[in-house]
Amino acid sequence: MAAERRGDPAAEIGAGILSRIASVVYWFGVIEAMLLLTTAPGFLVLLFLDRSAGNAPLIGLCFAPAGPALSAAVYAWRVFLNDRDLSPARHFRRGYRLNWLDVLRWWLPALAVLTVIGFSLANLELAGVPPGYGLVLLVVAVAVLVWSTQALVLSSTLSLRTRDTARLASYYLAARPASALGALSLLVAAGGLVALTSDWVLALLASPFTLLLLRNADPVLRDATERFTA
């Protein structure tokens, strides 16, 4: 009873296996709901946009809310892994409030680069450039996406300046190649899922996807915490 009065997470969840399983399911459900809620404005607009090259800037803007939302999910999952309780929505809101501006400072430039690349790839034939140019653009886009996953986890869990986030995310692409390859594998799996089903299926799996991103980046976070934070 004393533990319950102090708000001990273990007492709140319960000791039984069914209670623990139910708490995990609850976390996944709540974080998924919060992700859908916070990204809904952009995705609702996306529904009414034609997927033409001319709409590339608008399509890019539709993904702007996704950065802070994914960051809040990563923040909440960090709490889940370290000191789980039954308040995932509270942790999500706190992560969103703390990190939304820091995330947008690098997320919007990354989106701008990806938008330009997407527009260029859609107009390769009109531009009359060699086919190899498209392959180079595709490699750059993948690199930006992998870098973004590193920056997302770092800025969601550590208090860093934007330039430090950008530098560390770039540094760990080479310093922790296993994490970079893991992030690449997750991105390939996400792309394959969209190709085989639809983007809505990926949206409905965003909650486990962010947890996998966090677990994959665990070596990066441990090293960054030990070496670059007080």
Backbone torsions as a table, in degrees:
resi	resn	phi	psi	omega
1	MET	NA	-37.2	179.5
2	ALA	-63.4	-38.4	179.6
3	ALA	-65.0	-38.7	180.0
4	GLU	-66.0	-38.7	-179.2
5	ARG	-66.1	-30.9	-180.0
6	ARG	-83.7	-2.5	-179.7
7	GLY	76.7	31.3	179.7
8	ASP	-63.4	126.1	-176.4
9	PRO	-58.9	-40.8	-179.0
10	ALA	-62.4	-39.7	178.7
11	ALA	-69.8	-33.4	-179.4
12	GLU	-67.2	-39.8	-178.4
13	ILE	-79.1	-41.6	-176.0
14	GLY	105.0	158.7	-175.1
15	ALA	-91.4	-18.6	-176.0
16	GLY	-70.6	153.2	-179.2
17	ILE	-64.8	-38.0	179.3
18	LEU	-65.7	-37.6	177.9
19	SER	-64.4	-40.1	-179.3
20	ARG	-69.4	-40.8	177.3
21	ILE	-63.1	-43.0	179.7
22	ALA	-63.1	-36.9	179.8
23	SER	-67.3	-36.9	178.3
24	VAL	-65.7	-45.8	178.4
25	VAL	-60.7	-40.7	179.3
26	TYR	-61.8	-44.4	178.9
27	TRP	-60.5	-47.8	179.9
28	PHE	-59.6	-44.2	-178.2
29	GLY	-65.0	-44.3	-177.7
30	VAL	-68.8	-44.5	-179.4
31	ILE	-65.2	-38.1	176.4
32	GLU	-61.7	-43.4	179.4
33	ALA	-63.1	-41.5	178.8
34	MET	-66.3	-37.8	177.0
35	LEU	-63.4	-45.2	179.6
36	LEU	-64.5	-38.2	-179.6
37	LEU	-65.8	-44.9	-174.9
38	THR	-78.8	-19.0	177.3
39	THR	-101.2	-3.7	-175.5
40	ALA	-56.8	-41.9	-178.6
41	PRO	-55.8	-46.3	-179.1
42	GLY	-68.0	-42.7	-176.4
43	PHE	-73.0	-28.5	175.6
44	LEU	-67.2	-40.8	175.4
45	VAL	-64.4	-38.5	-178.9
46	LEU	-60.7	-31.3	179.2
47	LEU	-59.2	-32.6	-173.8
48	PHE	-98.6	2.7	-179.3
49	LEU	-95.5	134.6	173.7
50	ASP	-72.3	137.5	-177.9
51	ARG	-80.5	55.5	179.2
52	SER	-102.5	160.1	-178.6
53	ALA	-61.4	-32.9	-179.1
54	GLY	-65.3	-22.7	-180.0
55	ASN	-93.6	8.0	-176.8
56	ALA	-54.5	-44.9	178.9
57	PRO	-61.9	-40.1	179.0
58	LEU	-67.8	-38.2	177.7
59	ILE	-63.3	-40.7	177.3
60	GLY	-61.2	-42.3	178.6
61	LEU	-63.1	-31.2	179.4
62	CYS	-63.1	-24.3	-179.9
63	PHE	-90.9	-0.9	179.9
64	ALA	-58.8	-43.2	179.9
65	PRO	-67.2	-15.6	-176.3
66	ALA	-68.1	-33.6	-178.5
67	GLY	-59.7	-59.2	177.7
68	PRO	-59.9	-34.7	-179.8
69	ALA	-66.2	-46.3	178.1
70	LEU	-63.9	-36.5	177.9
71	SER	-63.2	-43.5	178.7
72	ALA	-63.2	-36.6	177.9
73	ALA	-66.2	-42.9	177.7
74	VAL	-61.3	-42.8	178.0
75	TYR	-58.9	-45.4	-179.2
76	ALA	-65.6	-40.2	179.7
77	TRP	-66.3	-29.5	176.2
78	ARG	-64.0	-39.3	175.1
79	VAL	-64.5	-43.3	179.3
80	PHE	-55.8	-42.4	-177.2
81	LEU	-75.1	-28.2	-174.6
82	ASN	-98.9	-38.4	-173.5
83	ASP	-156.7	70.8	-171.3
84	ARG	-66.5	138.9	171.9
85	ASP	-136.7	-157.9	-179.4
86	LEU	-115.5	38.2	-179.4
87	SER	-129.3	53.4	-179.0
88	PRO	-61.5	-35.7	-179.5
89	ALA	-64.3	-38.9	179.4
90	ARG	-64.5	-42.1	179.4
91	HIS	-68.1	-37.9	177.4
92	PHE	-61.9	-47.5	-179.6
93	ARG	-62.3	-40.0	179.0
94	ARG	-64.8	-44.1	178.1
95	GLY	-61.9	-39.2	178.5
96	TYR	-64.7	-46.0	-177.8
97	ARG	-63.7	-39.6	-176.8
98	LEU	-75.5	-33.2	-165.2
99	ASN	-115.0	-8.1	-170.0
100	TRP	-59.7	-42.0	-177.7
101	LEU	-71.1	-43.8	179.0
102	ASP	-60.0	-39.4	-179.2
103	VAL	-69.2	-43.0	-178.7
104	LEU	-63.1	-26.7	-178.2
105	ARG	-64.4	-29.8	175.2
106	TRP	-107.9	-24.8	-177.8
107	TRP	-67.9	-42.2	-179.3
108	LEU	-65.4	-44.1	174.2
109	PRO	-61.5	-39.0	177.8
110	ALA	-63.4	-41.6	177.1
111	LEU	-62.4	-39.1	179.5
112	ALA	-62.1	-43.7	178.4
113	VAL	-62.7	-45.6	-180.0
114	LEU	-64.5	-35.2	178.3
115	THR	-65.7	-44.2	178.2
116	VAL	-62.4	-41.6	179.4
117	ILE	-64.6	-43.7	179.0
118	GLY	-61.7	-42.1	178.3
119	PHE	-64.1	-41.0	-179.6
120	SER	-66.9	-41.7	179.3
121	LEU	-64.2	-35.2	-179.6
122	ALA	-72.8	-16.2	-176.3
123	ASN	-120.7	25.9	-178.4
124	LEU	-61.7	-42.9	-177.7
125	GLU	-65.3	-40.6	179.3
126	LEU	-67.2	-33.6	-178.9
127	ALA	-74.8	-22.2	178.9
128	GLY	69.0	29.8	180.0
129	VAL	-90.8	161.0	178.8
130	PRO	-60.6	150.0	-179.9
131	PRO	-59.2	-29.6	-179.8
132	GLY	-63.3	-23.8	178.6
133	TYR	-63.6	-37.4	177.9
134	GLY	-64.7	-38.3	178.6
135	LEU	-65.0	-39.8	177.8
136	VAL	-62.6	-44.1	178.7
137	LEU	-62.0	-39.5	179.5
138	LEU	-64.2	-41.4	177.9
139	VAL	-63.4	-41.6	178.6
140	VAL	-63.2	-41.9	179.8
141	ALA	-62.1	-43.0	178.6
142	VAL	-63.5	-41.8	178.8
143	ALA	-61.8	-41.5	178.9
144	VAL	-64.0	-40.2	-180.0
145	LEU	-66.5	-43.3	178.4
146	VAL	-65.2	-43.2	176.1
147	TRP	-58.1	-40.3	-178.4
148	SER	-64.2	-35.4	178.1
149	THR	-65.5	-38.3	177.5
150	GLN	-66.9	-44.9	179.6
151	ALA	-63.4	-36.9	-179.7
152	LEU	-60.8	-48.9	-178.0
153	VAL	-67.5	-41.1	-179.3
154	LEU	-64.5	-47.5	-176.9
155	SER	-74.6	-17.3	-179.9
156	SER	-85.0	-24.3	-172.2
157	THR	-117.6	-16.6	-179.4
158	LEU	-123.8	151.5	177.8
159	SER	-90.3	99.8	-175.2
160	LEU	-131.4	150.7	170.2
161	ARG	-70.6	156.5	-176.5
162	THR	-59.0	-43.4	-178.8
163	ARG	-66.5	-33.1	177.4
164	ASP	-70.4	-38.2	175.7
165	THR	-60.2	-46.0	-179.1
166	ALA	-62.9	-43.2	-179.0
167	ARG	-67.2	-44.3	-178.9
168	LEU	-67.0	-39.0	178.0
169	ALA	-61.7	-38.8	177.4
170	SER	-70.5	-41.9	-179.0
171	TYR	-60.4	-43.7	-174.9
172	TYR	-76.2	-12.2	172.7
173	LEU	-60.7	-35.3	178.6
174	ALA	-97.7	-36.3	-176.0
175	ALA	-72.3	-30.3	178.2
176	ARG	-129.1	70.7	-175.8
177	PRO	-62.2	-27.9	179.4
178	ALA	-63.6	-39.7	177.8
179	SER	-67.7	-38.9	177.8
180	ALA	-64.4	-41.8	178.2
181	LEU	-67.5	-36.1	176.1
182	GLY	-63.2	-42.8	177.2
183	ALA	-64.0	-40.1	177.6
184	LEU	-61.9	-40.7	178.8
185	SER	-63.0	-40.6	177.8
186	LEU	-64.9	-39.7	179.1
187	LEU	-67.1	-39.8	177.4
188	VAL	-64.1	-42.6	178.0
189	ALA	-62.2	-41.1	178.7
190	ALA	-64.0	-43.6	178.4
191	GLY	-64.0	-40.3	177.4
192	GLY	-64.6	-37.9	178.7
193	LEU	-63.1	-42.1	178.6
194	VAL	-65.6	-41.5	-178.4
195	ALA	-65.5	-37.3	-176.8
196	LEU	-84.9	-26.1	-178.3
197	THR	-122.6	-101.0	176.0
198	SER	-160.3	166.9	179.8
199	ASP	-66.2	-23.0	178.7
200	TRP	-69.4	-31.3	176.4
201	VAL	-64.6	-42.5	177.2
202	LEU	-63.5	-40.1	178.7
203	ALA	-60.8	-37.7	-179.7
204	LEU	-75.2	-13.0	177.5
205	LEU	-108.6	15.9	-177.5
206	ALA	-64.2	-33.4	-178.8
207	SER	-62.8	-54.8	176.1
208	PRO	-65.1	-29.3	179.1
209	PHE	-62.9	-43.7	179.8
210	THR	-68.1	-34.1	176.2
211	LEU	-65.1	-41.5	178.1
212	LEU	-64.8	-37.7	176.1
213	LEU	-60.0	-43.6	-179.7
214	LEU	-65.3	-45.9	-179.8
215	ARG	-64.2	-38.4	179.3
216	ASN	-63.7	-34.3	-177.2
217	ALA	-88.5	8.7	-176.7
218	ASP	-56.3	-44.5	177.4
219	PRO	-61.8	-36.2	177.9
220	VAL	-64.3	-45.8	-178.5
221	LEU	-65.2	-41.6	179.3
222	ARG	-62.4	-44.3	-179.0
223	ASP	-67.9	-44.1	180.0
224	ALA	-63.4	-39.1	179.6
225	THR	-65.4	-42.4	-177.7
226	GLU	-72.2	-36.3	-170.8
227	ARG	-99.7	-29.8	-169.8
228	PHE	-121.8	4.8	175.2
229	THR	-124.6	155.0	-177.5
230	ALA	-75.4	NA	NA
